[in-house]
Amino acid sequence: MQRIRLRYTKRGRLRFTSHRDFQRAFERALRRAEVPMAYSAGFTPHPKVSYANAAPTGTGSEAEYLEIALTAPRDPETLRGLLDESLPAGLDIVDAVEARTSGLADRLTASVWELRLDGVDPVDAQRAVEAFTKADTVEVQRMTKNGVRTFDARPAVAELTTHSSPADRPTDQPCAILRLVVRHVTPAVRPDDVLSGLRAVADLAPPVPAAVTRLAQGLFDEETGTVTDPLAPDREAAEALTAQPAAAATAPTPEGSA
């Protein structure tokens, strides 16, 4: 059995695709691409696909991850291309590696988000960000199946900054861009919780819903404050395995050996 880890995106209008909708589309893509999938046992076998920390419906993402189990080996890059061609534009398979380490989900400890706030003056956004980051606690509320829950969103936020609006998206209306790095904790703190916190501490209320995109997710480096590529350990393990035969072939022959 071979395991392949994939990174995929949700772009444009496909950001409104629910996780269940993506699951159905991906399983159809597996059949179209004739991927030799491993199946679970029992009366209702299903493809062995493991999804990790999917983004909420309505948010875009450049960094969604899943893992599939195969019954026959396949080249990861060839498989990536076949699956990408079998999915609609916007749901794009952008990276593939063979799983050579354990614990992919354990390496998804933080996310980097971009929040586009149309109609918000960048000066007002900067003032709200400063108020949020200086606060010791930022209590927000979220509706759950058990009713309204109040929790502190501040500890999960590792970084919150403002950025200039991209030059390729000019507009005559004010627009603030926020960059958010949030740790994956319990309860999970989502971008909309941070927006609620900005409203609570600085009365920042965008006139239209924010356009939210996950730019990356992976292991959070406490020293640098960055989020690392969760597939890097698999690439490094593959490179090390490839280098071993080459090193053995070039190793000097002991004196006296036949």
N, C-alpha and C positions, 0 to 999 in steps of 0.2 A: 504493500500500500504506500502510495506517495501522497504527501500533503503539500498543497500549494496555497500561498498566502497572496491575496490580491488587495490592491488599493483602488477604490473607485470614487467617482464624483457624482454629485447632484447639482446640475447647473441649469440656469435659466428657469423656464416654466416647470422643469422636472423637479425643482426644489419642493413643489407641492405634493410630490409622490410620497405616500405613506410607506413605512417600513414593510408592511404586508404587501403592498403593491410592488415594491422592489423585489421582494422575495419571489413573487409569482413571475415577474419579468425575467429574473435571473435564472430560475429553473427552466423557463422556456428557452433561454439562451443556451443553457447547458445541453438541452436536447438538440437544438439546431446545430450546435458546434460538435455534436457527437462526442462529448467528453465522457470517458470511461469512469463514470462516477461509482463510488462505493455507496451502498445503501444500508440503512438500518435494518435490523431483524424485526420479526413480529408480523402481525396480520396486515399492517398498513406501512410497508417500508417507504422511506423517503430518503432523498439524497443527503449525504453527510456534509452539511454546510453549517459552519459556525460563524455567526455574526457577532461583531464586537462593538458595543457602544454606539449604536446608530444615532445620527443627528435627529432632532425633532422635525416633524412635518412642517413644511413652510420655510425651513432654513436651507440655504445652499451649503455645499461642502466640497472641498477639494481633498478630503482625507477621511474616507470611510474604509473600513477594513473587514475582510472576511477570510475564512479558510475553508478549502474544500479537500476532500479525501478521494483519491483515485485508486482504481484497481490495476492500472497499468501506468508506467512512467510516461510523462510528456514534458517537452521542453517548455519552461515557464513562459518565455517570451512568445513562442508560437501560440500557446494556449491563450495568452492575453489577447493577441490579435484576433483570434477566432471568436472569443467571447465579446470583445468590443464591437466587432462587426455585427453580432447578433443582438445587440441591445440598442434601444433608441438613442438618438443623439441627445446628450445631456446626462445620460447614465453611461459614463465612460470608464472603462477599465484602463488605468494609466500605469499600473506597476504590478509586477508579479515576481515572486521568488519562491524557491522550494523551501519548505519549512525544515530547518536544520537545528532549531533550538525550540525550547518549550516556553509556554507562558506568554503568548502574544497579548492576551487581554491584560496581563499583569504589567505590560509595558505601556499601556494606554492610561497614564496617570494625570494627564493635563491636556487642554485644548487651547489653540489660538483662534480667536474669533475676530472678524471685522464687522462692525456695526455702522451702517450708513444711515445717517439721520437727516433726511431731506427736510428742508424748512427750518433747520436749527442753526443758529449763528455759531461758528466755531469758537468765538469768545465765550458765549454762554456755556458751550459744551466744556471748554477748558475749566471754567469756574466750577462747574458741577463735578468734573473729574477730581479736581483738587479737594473739594469738600468730601467726596467719597473716600479718597485715599487717606485723608487725614483723620477720618472717623474711626473710632475704636470698634464700634458696632454699627451695622446697618441692617435693621430689622425689616424684613419684607414678608408679605403674605402670599400664599399660593393655595388655590382650591385643589383639594385631593378628594379621593373617593370617601374619605372619612370626615370631610368638612374642611374648613379653612385652617391652614397650618401656618404658624409664624416661626421664622427662623432667621438667624444672623447670616447674611450673605457675605460679609466682609472677609472672614478668614480664608475663604476659598479663592479670592481674587489675588493672584500673584502680581499682576501688572494691569494697569488701565491708563492708556495714554490717548491723546488726540493726534490726528494726522491730517495732512492737507488733502483736499479732494483731488483725485487722479486727473491729470491733464487731459486724458483722452475722454473725459466725461464732463465737458464744460456745461455750466448751467448759469442762468441769471438769477437763480434762487439760492439762498444760503444753504450750505450743506456741511455737516460735521461728520468726520470719520473717526470712529473710536477703534482702538486695537486693545483687545482683552485677552489676557492669559489667565485661565481659571483652572484650578486643581479639581480633579474628580474626587469629590468627597461625598459623604452621606450626612444629610440629604444633598442630592446633586444640585449644584447652583448653575442655572442656565442663563444665557444672555438676557432673556426677558426678566429674570430676577434682578440682574444688575441694572437694567433700565428702570425697574421699579424702585431700586435703591437710589438711583440718581434723582428720581422724582421725589423720593422721601427726604433726601438730604439737601437738595438744591432746587426743588420744584421744576426740574427739567422735564418737559412733556412734549415730545415730538408731535407735530400736527398730523403726521401720517405714520403708519407702522414702519418700524425700522427694517431695512434690508440686511439680513444677517447671513454671514457666510463663515463656515469653519475653514480656516486656512491650513491647519495642521493639528495633529494630535499624536501624542507619544509620551515618552518618559520625561518627566520634568527634572531638569538639572538645577538643583538648589544653588549651586555655586555661580552659574552663569545666568540663571533665570530664563533659560531657553528650553524649548521642547524638541527633543531629538527624534530622529526617524526610527520608528519601531521595527522596520524591516532591516535595518543596518546589521544587527547581529547575525541574521540569516545570510546576508551577503558576505559578511566577513568569514563565517564558517565555511561557506562554499568556496571562497577564494583560498582559504587555508587548506582545504581538502584538495583543491586543484594543484596547489603549490607542492604538496607532499611528494607525488610521483616525480615531478620535475627535479626536486631536490635530491631524491634517491638516485635518479639517473645520472646526476652530475657529481655525486659523492665519490671521492677518491677510493680506488680499490686497495685494500690492505696488502702490504708487501707479502709476497709468498703465496698469495691465493692463486688458484688456477684460473 
